Amino acid sequence: MLAINANGNSAPSSSANGAALSKTIPNVPAAPTTANSGNNVAITWAAPSSGGENITAYTISIRQKDGTTYTTAGCIVTPIECSSCTCSVTIATLKAAPFNLVSGDSVLATVIATNKIGSSAASSPGNGAVLPSIPSAPTPQTTTISIPSVPSAPTTSVNSNTSVTITWVAPSDGGSAITAYTVAIRRSDGITFTTELTHCNVSTTTCTVPISVLQAPPYTLTWGASIFATVAARNDEGISDASAPGNGAIIITNPDPPSLLANNAAITSASVITLTWTQPAVNGGTAVIDYQVSWDQGISTYVVLASGITTTSYSTTAALTD
């Protein structure tokens, strides 16, 4: 200390013991604000006076669904040496126990500041941001894979008198690509269907079978037989049931020649010639419509004498001369 007069200053006095400033717990923080931030609720407050010691922690408590009880939330403040402090709590946490809040509830929070002397009283509740809905997690899209649907009945068609083509429409594949078709053809017993492996083991929707194959075992079909076929589709999950039989195209060919052509001596005379014959042993799969009679003029040149004959005999009074 110095003494001062009109002439000047004295020498400094000796020093005295100084009184120490007292340190206290932090002041009570002001009420925090709460605000929605995506899937979280952000809680913000201003740092209070520290009481002379650094604030080492904040405790944030949030009001439960009962509207009375405040429970500490796991809300981490970083950095702790903040002037405007904030922390976040997930909406999912607030909707779970012990808070049990639901969409539309107000979020009220209190803050306590702590230093090494002790903790402040709790602040007043914050402003009560309204808790929003959080989007539900998208439902995983699953794809159900199954065997193919049953194909519709195939169509059978005859190519002249040489082969039969079987055609069908691809069914729904069940979510897995169809890898092959199984075609079965009905045998001559009219009951049994046998898989045709040689000509119809296909991944396309058509196959062609020679008629010679259909006339051999195990099918043993004859001219005039109807061709019935079924189709099953296969994918990686398995094979479908067989379709209904197709439309039953008929295999036909030209008839065999008539046999036993002869002159009917009992009727033939100087003025009438009568011929008889026997119908073909094989009619080609369909009834003989009529016959045609030709005669040889003696030089191995045959000329049609008559046609449209529906019986197995013919008489003429024409003069057949060279």
C-alpha positions, 0 to 999 in steps of 0.5 A: 500500500502507498501513502500519497501527499502533495510532495509524492508517494511513500514507500510501499507498505509490507504486504498483508495476508490475502483472503482466498476467493470461495469456489462453489458448485455450478449455477443452475443451467437455463432451461434447455431447448429440444428440437427434432433432428432426423431420427434424433432429438437434439437437446441444447443449453447454455453453459452456466457459471462454473462456480470457479471450478471447471464443469466436468459433466452434465446430466440430462434427464428426460420426462417419462410418459407418465408426465412426472418422472424424469430419468437420466438419458445416455446423452454424451456432451462433447466437448464438455468445455462448451459455451453452447452445449448440445447432445442427442438422444435417438427417437427409438430410445425415447419410444422405448422403456423407461421413457415409452414416449409415442409420436406426438408426445412433447420431449421435456428435458432438464440439465444438471451441471457438475464440477469437482465441488458438486452438482447444481440443481436441475434446470427447468424443463425445456421447450418440449419438441413434439416427437415425430414418427420415424419411418419404418424399416423397408420390408425386405422384398422376397421372391418366391420361386416355384415349379412352372405352371402346368402348360396348356394342352399342346397342338399336334399337326401332321406334315404331309405323311412324314412327321408330326409337329407338337407345339405348345405355349410356354407357361409361367416359369414360377420365377425361375427360367424353364430349362426343359420340357418333357413331351409324352405321346400316347401309345396305341393302347389309348391309355399309356403315355410314353416320354419321347426323349429322342426328338422332344427333349427340348427347351423350345416350345415345339418338337417334330417326331417322324411318323416312322418313330410313332409307328414303331414300339413303344407307340405302335400307332397305325395309319389313321391313329390320332396323335395325343401328347402331353407337355410338362415344364421343368425349372431349377425348382422341379417339374410341373404336372403334365398338361392335358392331351393335345388335339389329336391330329390324324396320321394318314397316307396314300392307300395301298393299291387294290388287289386281285383285279380280275375279269368276271367271266360270268358276266363278261361277253362280246358286248360287256366287260366286267372287272372286279377287285379287292379293296386295299389291305391298307387304306392309308388311315382314312376310308377309300373315297373312290376307284379309278380304272385305266386300260392298256392300249397295248403299248404299256400306255394306260388311259383312264377308262372310268373314275369316281367308282365307289364299289369294287366292280366295274362294267363297260360296253365300250369297245376296247381296241388298240 
